[in-house]
Amino acid sequence: MRTKKRMVLSVMVLTAFLTMPLLSGLKNAQTTVSLVSEAHAEDVKGFKWIPRRPGITRAQIALGRAVTLPFEFTVTGNVKKVRFELPKKFTGLGIDVMDDEVAVKGGKASSAVLFAVPPGKPLGKFDMAVTAKDAATGKEIGKGTIQFMLLPPGVGGC
């Protein structure tokens, strides 16, 4: 009987721990009007990702549900095509760039990240670097960060 009570208490504490970021995110969503999440200061200027709902600063991805997040880099110089790359840690989770090589149009190179993370992968908060490289030379142009959290199946959305 005592073990059963401990298990119930453990589940309640774990549930509260997992939902606290969600609740704080919902509270922030009500007071924030931002439609675009800017990159961190250490990232390249001119990188942004576009959330699907206003006020989202960390994308919310439910396991087992395919979600795309558009992003763009501002490109200067004589670069005609850009290749985007993600760290292997994230491609192994089921995350990929939709168009990994794109032409620069109007000084911008854009694509989208496809999140197709199957159930059973670890939940939590992540910071994923998106690297932009000159497709012709392989030289790195810059990096941007997409912040996201993986949630249980059927929860959240970005």
C-alpha contacts under 8 A as a table, 3 or more apart, distances in Angstrom:
res1	aa1	res2	aa2	distance
1	M	4	K	5.14
1	M	5	K	6.48
2	R	5	K	5.20
2	R	6	R	6.36
3	T	6	R	5.06
3	T	7	M	6.17
4	K	7	M	5.09
4	K	8	V	6.27
5	K	8	V	5.14
5	K	9	L	6.10
6	R	9	L	5.03
6	R	10	S	6.00
7	M	10	S	4.98
7	M	11	V	6.18
8	V	11	V	5.14
8	V	12	M	6.21
9	L	12	M	5.07
9	L	13	V	6.17
10	S	13	V	5.18
10	S	14	L	6.06
11	V	14	L	5.09
11	V	15	T	6.01
12	M	15	T	5.11
12	M	16	A	6.17
13	V	16	A	5.10
13	V	17	F	6.09
14	L	17	F	4.98
14	L	18	L	6.17
15	T	18	L	5.19
15	T	19	T	6.11
16	A	19	T	5.23
16	A	20	M	6.04
17	F	20	M	5.57
17	F	21	P	7.88
18	L	21	P	6.69
18	L	22	L	7.60
19	T	22	L	5.04
19	T	23	L	6.18
20	M	23	L	5.18
20	M	24	S	6.14
21	P	24	S	5.15
21	P	25	G	5.91
22	L	25	G	4.97
22	L	26	L	6.17
23	L	26	L	5.05
23	L	27	K	6.22
24	S	27	K	5.03
24	S	28	N	6.18
25	G	28	N	5.10
25	G	29	A	6.04
25	G	56	I	7.66
26	L	29	A	4.94
26	L	30	Q	6.49
27	K	30	Q	5.45
27	K	31	T	6.95
28	N	31	T	5.32
28	N	32	T	5.92
28	N	55	G	7.13
29	A	32	T	5.27
29	A	33	V	7.61
29	A	54	P	7.08
29	A	55	G	4.58
29	A	56	I	6.29
30	Q	55	G	7.37
31	T	55	G	7.76
32	T	54	P	7.67
32	T	55	G	4.95
33	V	54	P	6.20
33	V	55	G	5.32
34	S	37	S	7.24
34	S	54	P	6.15
34	S	55	G	5.12
34	S	56	I	7.64
35	L	50	I	6.88
35	L	51	P	6.80
35	L	53	R	7.42
35	L	54	P	4.95
35	L	55	G	6.07
35	L	56	I	7.54
36	V	48	K	6.72
36	V	49	W	6.33
36	V	50	I	5.00
36	V	51	P	6.46
36	V	57	T	7.96
37	S	48	K	5.87
37	S	49	W	5.77
37	S	50	I	6.39
37	S	51	P	7.29
37	S	56	I	7.55
37	S	57	T	5.65
38	E	47	F	6.71
38	E	48	K	4.96
38	E	49	W	7.07
39	A	43	D	5.94
39	A	44	V	7.41
39	A	45	K	7.34
39	A	46	G	7.94
39	A	47	F	5.84
39	A	48	K	5.82
39	A	144	G	5.81
39	A	145	T	5.86
39	A	146	I	7.56
40	H	43	D	5.30
40	H	144	G	7.51
40	H	145	T	6.91
41	A	44	V	7.65
41	A	45	K	7.79
43	D	47	F	7.68
43	D	142	G	7.26
43	D	143	K	5.60
43	D	144	G	5.15
43	D	145	T	7.01
44	V	47	F	6.20
44	V	142	G	5.36
44	V	143	K	5.66
44	V	144	G	6.10
45	K	74	T	7.63
46	G	72	E	7.75
46	G	73	F	5.52
46	G	74	T	4.79
47	F	71	F	7.36
47	F	72	E	5.70
47	F	73	F	4.50
47	F	74	T	6.45
47	F	143	K	7.79
47	F	144	G	5.68
48	K	71	F	5.58
48	K	72	E	5.66
48	K	73	F	6.83
48	K	144	G	7.37
49	W	69	L	6.79
49	W	70	P	5.74
49	W	71	F	3.99
49	W	72	E	6.50
49	W	146	I	6.90
50	I	69	L	6.34
50	I	70	P	5.55
50	I	71	F	6.02
51	P	54	P	6.91
51	P	56	I	6.14
51	P	57	T	7.68
51	P	59	A	6.80
51	P	69	L	6.43
51	P	70	P	7.67
51	P	158	C	6.08
52	R	69	L	7.37
52	R	158	C	5.34
53	R	56	I	6.24
53	R	158	C	6.06
56	I	59	A	6.40
56	I	158	C	7.05
57	T	147	Q	7.42
58	R	146	I	7.58
58	R	147	Q	4.92
58	R	148	F	4.72
58	R	149	M	6.82
59	A	146	I	7.83
59	A	147	Q	6.26
59	A	148	F	4.26
59	A	149	M	6.23
59	A	157	G	7.52
59	A	158	C	5.10
60	Q	148	F	5.79
60	Q	149	M	5.21
60	Q	150	L	6.36
60	Q	151	L	6.90
60	Q	156	G	5.81
60	Q	157	G	5.05
60	Q	158	C	4.85
61	I	65	R	7.60
61	I	67	V	7.20
61	I	115	F	7.40
61	I	148	F	7.04
61	I	149	M	6.05
61	I	150	L	4.97
61	I	151	L	5.87
61	I	156	G	6.60
61	I	157	G	5.61
61	I	158	C	6.50
62	A	65	R	5.87
62	A	117	V	7.97
62	A	150	L	5.82
62	A	151	L	4.62
62	A	152	P	5.58
62	A	153	P	5.06
62	A	154	G	6.16
62	A	155	V	5.62
62	A	156	G	6.03
62	A	157	G	6.48
63	L	116	A	7.52
63	L	117	V	5.34
63	L	118	P	5.43
63	L	119	P	5.08
63	L	120	G	7.89
63	L	121	K	7.58
63	L	150	L	6.55
63	L	151	L	6.12
63	L	152	P	5.65
63	L	153	P	4.68
63	L	154	G	7.58
64	G	116	A	6.53
64	G	117	V	5.72
64	G	118	P	4.50
64	G	119	P	5.31
64	G	153	P	5.94
65	R	115	F	7.78
65	R	116	A	6.13
65	R	117	V	7.12
65	R	118	P	7.64
65	R	153	P	7.41
66	A	114	L	6.90
66	A	115	F	5.49
66	A	116	A	4.48
66	A	117	V	7.34
67	V	114	L	5.82
67	V	115	F	5.11
67	V	116	A	6.69
67	V	158	C	7.94
68	T	112	A	6.10
68	T	113	V	5.43
68	T	114	L	4.47
68	T	115	F	6.07
69	L	112	A	5.18
69	L	113	V	5.20
69	L	114	L	6.69
70	P	110	S	7.33
70	P	111	S	5.77
70	P	112	A	3.87
70	P	113	V	6.33
71	F	110	S	5.69
71	F	111	S	5.73
71	F	112	A	5.54
71	F	113	V	7.57
72	E	108	K	6.58
72	E	109	A	5.58
72	E	110	S	4.07
72	E	111	S	6.48
73	F	108	K	5.64
73	F	109	A	5.31
73	F	110	S	6.29
73	F	132	A	7.75
74	T	107	G	5.80
74	T	108	K	4.57
74	T	109	A	6.52
75	V	79	V	7.24
75	V	104	V	7.34
75	V	107	G	5.11
75	V	108	K	5.42
75	V	109	A	6.72
75	V	141	I	7.78
76	T	79	V	7.07
76	T	107	G	6.35
79	V	82	V	7.28
79	V	104	V	7.19
79	V	134	D	6.25
80	K	103	A	5.91
80	K	104	V	5.42
80	K	134	D	7.80
80	K	135	A	8.00
81	K	101	E	6.83
81	K	102	V	5.57
81	K	103	A	4.31
81	K	104	V	5.53
81	K	109	A	7.95
81	K	134	D	6.24
81	K	135	A	5.38
81	K	136	A	7.13
82	V	101	E	5.56
82	V	102	V	5.46
82	V	103	A	6.30
82	V	104	V	6.84
82	V	109	A	6.69
82	V	132	A	6.30
82	V	133	K	5.54
82	V	134	D	4.86
82	V	135	A	4.94
83	R	100	D	5.46
83	R	101	E	4.24
83	R	102	V	6.55
83	R	132	A	5.75
83	R	133	K	5.14
83	R	134	D	6.26
83	R	135	A	5.19
84	F	97	V	7.14
84	F	100	D	4.96
84	F	101	E	6.30
84	F	130	V	6.68
84	F	131	T	5.54
84	F	132	A	4.70
84	F	133	K	6.37
85	E	97	V	7.32
85	E	100	D	6.96
85	E	130	V	5.89
85	E	131	T	5.11
85	E	132	A	6.64
86	L	90	F	6.73
86	L	91	T	6.77
86	L	96	D	7.25
86	L	97	V	7.54
86	L	128	M	7.51
86	L	129	A	6.41
86	L	130	V	5.30
86	L	131	T	6.47
87	P	90	F	5.70
87	P	91	T	6.66
87	P	128	M	7.66
87	P	129	A	7.08
87	P	130	V	7.83
88	K	91	T	4.98
88	K	92	G	5.91
89	K	92	G	5.41
89	K	93	L	6.82
90	F	93	L	5.07
90	F	94	G	6.80
90	F	95	I	5.66
90	F	96	D	7.81
90	F	128	M	7.38
91	T	94	G	5.27
91	T	95	I	4.75
91	T	96	D	5.72
92	G	95	I	7.16
93	L	117	V	5.78
93	L	118	P	7.78
93	L	121	K	7.04
94	G	115	F	6.41
94	G	116	A	5.20
94	G	117	V	4.72
94	G	118	P	7.13
95	I	113	V	6.97
95	I	114	L	5.66
95	I	115	F	4.65
95	I	116	A	5.93
95	I	117	V	6.61
96	D	113	V	5.70
96	D	114	L	5.25
96	D	115	F	6.76
97	V	100	D	5.47
97	V	111	S	7.16
97	V	112	A	5.89
97	V	113	V	4.47
97	V	114	L	5.95
98	M	111	S	6.44
98	M	112	A	5.46
98	M	113	V	5.80
98	M	114	L	6.10
99	D	102	V	6.55
99	D	111	S	5.70
99	D	112	A	7.06
100	D	111	S	7.40
101	E	135	A	7.24
102	V	109	A	6.52
102	V	110	S	7.17
102	V	111	S	7.51
103	A	109	A	6.55
104	V	107	G	6.02
104	V	108	K	5.45
104	V	109	A	4.82
105	K	108	K	5.39
105	K	109	A	6.46
117	V	121	K	7.13
118	P	121	K	6.51
119	P	152	P	7.68
119	P	153	P	6.78
122	P	150	L	7.45
123	L	149	M	7.18
123	L	150	L	4.84
123	L	151	L	5.68
123	L	152	P	7.05
124	G	149	M	5.32
124	G	150	L	5.35
124	G	151	L	7.00
125	K	147	Q	7.51
125	K	148	F	5.89
125	K	149	M	4.18
125	K	150	L	6.55
126	F	147	Q	5.86
126	F	148	F	5.41
126	F	149	M	5.85
126	F	150	L	7.96
127	D	145	T	6.21
127	D	146	I	5.84
127	D	147	Q	4.51
127	D	148	F	6.46
128	M	145	T	5.39
128	M	146	I	5.20
128	M	147	Q	6.24
128	M	148	F	7.79
129	A	143	K	6.27
129	A	144	G	5.58
129	A	145	T	4.47
129	A	146	I	6.45
130	V	143	K	5.47
130	V	144	G	5.21
130	V	145	T	6.02
130	V	146	I	7.40
131	T	140	E	7.21
131	T	141	I	7.71
131	T	142	G	5.99
131	T	143	K	4.45
131	T	144	G	6.63
132	A	140	E	6.02
132	A	141	I	5.45
132	A	142	G	5.43
132	A	143	K	6.11
133	K	137	T	8.00
133	K	138	G	5.55
133	K	139	K	5.38
133	K	140	E	4.22
133	K	141	I	5.09
133	K	142	G	7.14
134	D	137	T	5.58
134	D	138	G	5.13
134	D	139	K	5.35
134	D	140	E	6.37
134	D	141	I	6.46
135	A	138	G	5.48
135	A	139	K	7.84
151	L	155	V	6.21
151	L	156	G	6.96
152	P	155	V	5.85
